[in-house]
Amino acid sequence: MLSTKIKEATRVPHQQVEKKVVLRIKAIRNEADYANLLTHFYAYFNAVEKAVAPYITTEILPDLAERRNSSYIKADIEALGACVDELPDCLTPAINNIPQAIGALYVLEGSIMGGPYIVQMLEKAGLSKGFSFFSGYGEASGQKWALFTEVLNNIAKSENEEALVIQSAHDTFLRFGDVFGEVEVAKAVPRPSSTI
């Protein structure tokens, strides 16, 4: 199945993005930090959504109108008292056809599966709001993912189209990681030794 091939082919860039996001979440100390993280998600997801819009219609993905999108991220940012006036720069992968669009959407839709874990990390950091995006589809998240992968697995009509889907998903992960730039682990500041 194509969804299995994509998962295997994108393992490395997926893990790289995941690591950057987790490090950023671990550095969150307040709502402003969280809002800052969300602006990175919003900048990228919004840009990719605009790029796939001409190709992914309700004829391709029947429940498209019911799917979570970057407007949820914007609402979360605003719930935290911030705005989307200043966003980080981002580049989307080349999206010029349906296979490339569905490959990019694989990354966006797939992010719902990790959302509950992100919410748990945020709650441990003392946050209590701005979770509508990471909450995904709630109890229906698994079902929504299954519906998406069913469409994905039937979209490519040739090996060339499969390759386009896989490359687009790979590039979408890479460009998403770029939005966060270099993320370093915060190092503990050593305490001065006592001179007494």
C-alpha positions as CSV (number, residue, x, y, z in Angstrom):
1,M,0.0,0.0,0.0
2,L,1.1,3.5,-0.8
3,S,0.6,4.7,2.8
4,T,3.1,2.1,4.0
5,K,5.6,3.0,1.4
6,I,5.3,6.7,2.3
7,K,5.8,5.9,6.0
8,E,9.0,4.0,5.3
9,A,10.3,6.5,2.8
10,T,9.7,9.5,5.1
11,R,10.9,8.0,8.4
12,V,14.1,10.1,8.6
13,P,12.6,13.6,7.9
14,H,9.6,12.7,10.0
15,Q,11.8,11.9,13.0
16,Q,13.8,15.1,12.4
17,V,10.7,17.3,12.5
18,E,9.3,15.4,15.5
19,K,12.6,16.0,17.4
20,K,12.5,19.7,16.7
21,V,8.9,20.0,17.8
22,V,9.5,18.0,21.0
23,L,12.5,20.2,21.9
24,R,10.5,23.3,21.3
25,I,7.6,22.0,23.4
26,K,10.1,21.1,26.2
27,A,11.3,24.7,26.2
28,I,7.8,26.2,26.6
29,R,7.5,28.0,29.9
30,N,4.3,30.1,29.4
31,E,1.5,30.9,27.0
32,A,3.6,33.3,24.9
33,D,6.1,30.5,24.3
34,Y,3.3,28.2,23.2
35,A,1.8,30.9,20.9
36,N,5.2,31.3,19.4
37,L,5.4,27.6,18.6
38,L,1.9,27.7,17.1
39,T,2.9,30.6,14.8
40,H,5.5,28.2,13.2
41,F,2.7,25.6,12.7
42,Y,0.3,28.2,11.3
43,A,2.8,29.7,8.9
44,Y,3.6,26.3,7.4
45,F,0.2,24.6,7.5
46,N,-1.5,27.7,6.0
47,A,1.0,27.9,3.2
48,V,0.8,24.2,2.3
49,E,-3.0,24.3,2.5
50,K,-3.0,27.2,-0.1
51,A,-0.7,25.2,-2.3
52,V,-2.8,22.0,-2.3
53,A,-6.2,23.8,-2.5
54,P,-6.3,23.8,-6.4
55,Y,-5.8,20.1,-6.5
56,I,-7.6,18.6,-3.4
57,T,-11.3,19.1,-3.8
58,T,-14.3,17.3,-2.3
59,E,-14.2,15.1,-5.4
60,I,-10.8,13.8,-4.2
61,L,-11.4,14.0,-0.5
62,P,-15.2,13.9,0.1
63,D,-15.0,15.1,3.8
64,L,-12.6,17.9,3.0
65,A,-14.8,20.6,4.6
66,E,-14.9,18.7,7.9
67,R,-11.2,18.4,8.2
68,R,-9.0,20.3,10.6
69,N,-7.0,23.1,9.1
70,S,-4.8,26.1,9.9
71,S,-7.8,28.1,11.0
72,Y,-7.8,26.0,14.2
73,I,-4.2,27.0,14.8
74,K,-5.0,30.7,14.3
75,A,-7.9,30.4,16.8
76,D,-5.5,28.8,19.3
77,I,-3.0,31.5,18.9
78,E,-5.7,34.1,19.4
79,A,-7.0,32.2,22.5
80,L,-3.5,32.7,23.9
81,G,-3.7,36.4,23.4
82,A,-1.4,36.5,20.4
83,C,-1.9,37.2,16.7
84,V,-0.6,36.0,13.3
85,D,0.7,39.4,12.1
86,E,4.4,38.3,12.2
87,L,5.0,34.8,11.0
88,P,8.3,32.9,10.4
89,D,9.4,32.4,6.8
90,C,8.6,29.1,5.2
91,L,8.9,27.4,1.9
92,T,6.5,24.7,0.7
93,P,7.5,21.9,-1.6
94,A,6.6,22.0,-5.3
95,I,2.9,21.2,-5.6
96,N,1.7,21.1,-9.2
97,N,-0.6,18.2,-9.4
98,I,-2.9,15.9,-7.4
99,P,-0.2,13.3,-6.5
100,Q,2.1,16.0,-5.1
101,A,-0.9,17.6,-3.2
102,I,-2.0,14.4,-1.6
103,G,1.6,13.7,-0.6
104,A,1.8,17.1,1.2
105,L,-1.6,16.5,2.8
106,Y,-0.3,13.2,4.2
107,V,2.0,15.2,6.4
108,L,-0.7,17.7,7.5
109,E,-3.3,15.0,8.2
110,G,-0.8,12.7,9.8
111,S,0.0,15.3,12.4
112,I,-3.4,14.6,14.1
113,M,-2.1,11.3,15.3
114,G,0.6,12.9,17.5
115,G,-1.7,15.7,18.7
116,P,-2.9,14.0,21.9
117,Y,0.7,13.5,23.0
118,I,1.5,17.1,22.4
119,V,-1.5,18.2,24.4
120,Q,-0.3,16.0,27.3
121,M,3.2,17.6,27.1
122,L,1.6,21.1,27.1
123,E,-0.6,20.3,30.1
124,K,2.5,19.1,32.0
125,A,4.0,22.5,31.2
126,G,1.1,24.1,33.0
127,L,-0.9,25.2,29.9
128,S,-4.7,24.8,29.8
129,K,-5.9,26.4,26.5
130,G,-5.2,26.6,22.9
131,F,-5.6,22.9,22.1
132,S,-8.2,22.8,19.4
133,F,-5.7,22.1,16.6
134,F,-3.7,19.4,18.5
135,S,-6.9,17.8,19.7
136,G,-7.5,16.7,16.1
137,Y,-10.8,15.0,15.6
138,G,-11.0,13.7,19.2
139,E,-12.5,10.2,19.3
140,A,-12.9,10.3,15.5
141,S,-9.1,10.9,14.8
142,G,-8.4,7.2,14.0
143,Q,-11.5,7.0,11.7
144,K,-10.5,10.3,9.9
145,W,-7.0,9.0,9.3
146,A,-8.3,5.7,8.0
147,L,-10.6,7.6,5.5
148,F,-7.7,9.7,4.4
149,T,-5.3,6.8,3.9
150,E,-8.0,5.0,1.9
151,V,-8.1,8.0,-0.5
152,L,-4.3,8.2,-0.5
153,N,-3.9,4.5,-1.3
154,N,-6.2,4.8,-4.4
155,I,-4.9,8.1,-5.8
156,A,-1.8,7.0,-7.7
157,K,-2.5,5.3,-11.1
158,S,1.1,4.5,-11.9
159,E,4.6,4.0,-10.4
160,N,5.5,7.5,-11.5
161,E,2.5,9.0,-9.6
162,E,3.4,6.9,-6.5
163,A,6.9,8.4,-6.7
164,L,5.4,11.9,-6.9
165,V,3.3,11.3,-3.8
166,I,6.2,9.9,-1.8
167,Q,8.7,12.6,-2.9
168,S,6.1,15.3,-2.0
169,A,5.5,13.9,1.5
170,H,9.3,13.6,2.0
171,D,9.8,17.2,0.9
172,T,6.9,18.4,3.0
173,F,8.5,17.0,6.1
174,L,11.8,18.6,5.2
175,R,10.4,22.1,4.6
176,F,8.3,21.8,7.8
177,G,11.5,21.2,9.8
178,D,13.1,24.2,8.2
179,V,10.4,26.5,9.7
180,F,11.8,25.8,13.1
181,G,15.4,26.5,12.1
182,E,18.0,25.1,14.4
183,V,16.7,24.0,17.7
184,E,19.1,23.3,20.5
185,V,18.6,21.6,23.8
186,A,18.6,24.2,26.6
187,K,21.7,23.4,28.8
188,A,21.6,23.8,32.5
189,V,23.6,26.8,33.8
190,P,26.3,25.6,36.1
191,R,26.2,27.0,39.6
192,P,29.2,28.8,40.7
193,S,31.2,26.8,43.2
194,S,31.4,28.1,46.7
195,T,34.6,29.9,47.6
196,I,34.1,29.7,51.3
